[in-house]
Each structure stands twice: as structure tokens, then as C-alpha cells.
Amino acid sequence: MTTQIRTSFGEGQANITSEHGGQATLGQGLRDGIDDMTELRTQFLALLAKLDLDTGVADETYASLLTPADQTLTKG
């Protein structure tokens, strides 16, 4: 499911909690953002690993050069 965050999100406390408008809540928006970032991170790390294994790419260790720091924002 796609969560849509409108430009008016949070005005007059709208959408901050489920009882203020019934739209996407702040918590759900954050959780969906974490899901998206986790997926992008996973795909990026897979790409780096593939580049390191590819013999046609210059002899670089892309994973050691470009791997981001550990993900600090997670769902609990």
C-alpha cells in the first residue's frame, strides 16, 4: 500500500494521530519511509557486491569504498 503524505500533513494536528483525519498517520508515514530506505539500502549493497565480483570492472573494492554506515532508523 502506498502512503501519501500531502503538503498539508500535520496542519492543525491533522494526520498526526488516527483520530485527526483518518488519513496516513505520522507513525505510518515514518514506518513506510523506513521500509523504502531499507529496500534501497539492500539493493545498493547488492549492487556493490556484484561490482566487486565483476571481472570487467576496474580492480576496486566498491563495497569497502561505498558501503554506508549501519542503518540507525529501524522499526520496532
Summary of the structure (lengths in Angstrom):
residues: 76
radius of gyration: 18.5
end to end distance: 19.5
largest distance: 56.8
contacts: 142
relative contact order: 0.12
helix: 47%
strand: 0%
